[in-house]
């Protein structure tokens, strides 16, 4: 600060300069000084003044500071001072004293204005991104803080600049890999601001391996036991995943859900959790809910739910749910998380139904949760969470609905009373004195009947014992009795929602309801009265229930037919008034809030009036009931006829669909049979074709030989004809030779295979000799005998082939003799010896035919023997496979013995080297040394002498 003292000391003669004047002089020095040290000192002085004189430094020095960033990049110290000064100007995070002096609104406006000035030139943000690539701590850390502050003030504008900047997001991702925790942690805060409400940047950050890095940081910091760094990482993960289907799918496909399981490992003693651990675990549960939120696409949610079950995450959450000592807010959030993990997923719902609480006797988790829901001493938010969990368990779960309703039926109720069932808890809550328990139990029971006409009919069988000595009444009648007693609004709303859900799309339930003659007068009386605003909601629900009784009425009761009910409405209420009262429901403020999302979220117990699924039912029925009220009797009759016709048509269509389905199955079976028969036919056709071609080849060969022999007989007087006849024989013989060569080749292949088997058997035999196992030796001996038999058969084949080749050589020699005789014989003598030649030709022809037949028979025999050899080879292969298994066992023992032998050989080699070295030293010293060969020969001579002595004895 010497430079600042010099600036201030120049005013000693007069008054002390103001802060603005000092800042102006410092700015002039920054702009005009040629020495880097002077400019550095001036910037450092501006930094020290920037907090107290934020406005003056911002307006006077910002341009000069940006100029310093552009021109003095080589000096990290002045760049660090400039970045710190800009951060103080832009940031709204002031100290407590400064916040007292300046109103917060004024501070926020000031930071936003300076941010606009800085980012007006996009090059300034791009320049700041380049400083984040510097490894120097004095530059990088202030740059991170400045960019974070810019994003806080003008997030969308700065996000757009970074998005269009080349490699802008990638540069920021490198901050997570910085070894200095301060920069890494502030980098997480920077990415939090960067990813807010910008799906494009969220995708880029995710594909820059952000999930891997953030999960590594969470693991390194100790998961839920970590500090605020874990909290920051979880907030960043929420930014990346919330309402971003692409990133959610990438998170699931990258197997990152499996890495969340260790987060929820809790011990037996859960008391004394720190506030930071509670916060971390709360964020971790929220992150799970982001992945399985009902607002996500159904396919993505279902996939994440199944993954959470298979990796054990759901099981871990249920462990927390049933653990003792868990803080109330964590328990509540865990219940909400489990609710959304099981919602609409059958496998998860089945698992949740099997979870038991660690109590004696063990109770189902559903029963334990319902006990909390109907207990008025439990916290309100916890009871809402349990209701949501029960709703999610029953959502699209007809199996679960049936199990809940079955606990209410007379045949399944535990007569001993030792255990409490879910049905008993719901009935107890439905008729308790606590209005919130009434409402929760009614909504829970309505979800057990949702879209399930069979259970609606079964629930009509439920009978309740009201008091001693009085006959039991049905559950439906008891609900209407409580309605008529004028209980609290919340209780009546819950019961009316239950009745509307129960009677909708169930004509039998409507008939049971109408059978009580007091129900319709009660409903019309409630609708017709002019009551206050609190009762308007009850009037609307009564109108909805009466409309359901009209629309789903099957006219089985003469006094309560559709037409009579509509006439009653028109006389006592009026159609317009009825429709107006019906519209009270959808116009209610709490109705709109409940229709937004499935989870019940209410600020207080008094606001619990509507259920999310019930709002869907109202939306569906409101228009239908309005039309039904205004329809005339003729239109009703026509509608009934149309319904009957449609039902008949549907039945006919269903019947024909069933017939068509059965015919399709039969056709598929017949097609498969036809395909198999076609394939068999094709195989037979190819076999027949091959056989026909072979027969044709044999016929052609036979005809060719016959023609050639006929020509020889006709032209035996001609010398040229004789030569032609003799010229045919080598061609036939060459064909036979080719066949014999092919057989020889096949024979050699078989011999090679036998040699391989012999080598395997020999190896087995050697291993047998080493181990000395009698059972293996018997198997190897059998294999050797079998191989010897194969050798003997092959030797017989060799002998046959040699005999055939000798016959062929004899034929060739006779042919040569005939040629020589014909060449030596003269032309005149040819006529005289014609008879002799003819006889020889006939003899030769006969011998040729006989030899050909013999060769063909031998070839046939060889082929048969070849087939036998193949069979023997297959058997030997099976034997070798058995022996191979034995060999693998023996090889393990052999390998161990080889290792020991190798160790011994190494020791012997060392000893030999030492002996050899000692012998060399002895030789050098002139001592006589005997060679090993001499020693061995001497030992052998001694042994021979001993043997001779023994023989003489």
Secondary structure, DSSP 8 states (H G I E B T S, - for coil): -HHHHHHHHTTSSS----HHHHHHHHHHHHHH--SHHHHHHHHHHHHHHTTTTHHHHHHHHHHHHHHHHHH-TT-HHHHHHHHHHHHHHH-----HHHHHHS-HHHHHHHHHHHHHHHHTSHHHHHHHHHHTT---HHHHHHHHHHHHHHHHHSHHHHHHHHHHSTTHHHHHHGGGG-SSHHHHHHHHHHHHHHTTT-HHHHHHHHHTTHHHHHHHHHHHTTGGGS-HHHHHHHHHHHHHHTT-HHHHHHHHHTT-SGGGGGGG---S---S--HHHHHHHHHHHHHHHHHT-TTS-HHHHHHHHHHHHHTTHHHHHHHHHH-SS--HHHHHHHHHHHHHHHTT-HHHHHHHHH-EES-SS-EEHHHHHHHHHT-TTS-HHHHHHHHHHHHHHHTT-HHHHHHHHHTTSGGGS-SS--S--HHHHHHHHHTSS-HHHHHHHHHHHHHHHTT-HHHHHHGGG-EE--STTS--EEHHHHHHHHHHTT--HHHHHHHHHHHHHHHTT-HHHHHHHHHSHHHHHHHHHHHHS---HHHHHHHHHHHHHHHHHHHT--S-SGGG-HHHHHHHHHHHT-HHHHHHHHTHHHHSHHHHHHTT-SS---SSGGG----HHHHHHHHHHHHHHHHHHH--HHHHHHHHHHHHHHHHHHHHHHHHHHHHHHHHHHHHHHHHHHHHHHHHHHHHHHHHHHHHHHHHHHHHHHHHHHHHHHHHHHTTT-HHHHHHHHHHHHHHHHHHHHHHHHHHHHHHHHHHHHHHHHHHHHHHHHHHHHH--HHHHHHHHHHHHHHHHHHHHHHHHHHHHHHHHHHHHHHHHHHHHHHHHHHHS-HHHHHHTHHHHHHHHHHHHHHHHHHHHHHHHHHHHHHHHHHHHHHHHHHHHHHHHHHHHHHHHHHHHHHHHHHHHHHHHHHHHHHHHHHHHHHHHHHHTT-----HHHHHHHHHHHHHHHHHHHHH-
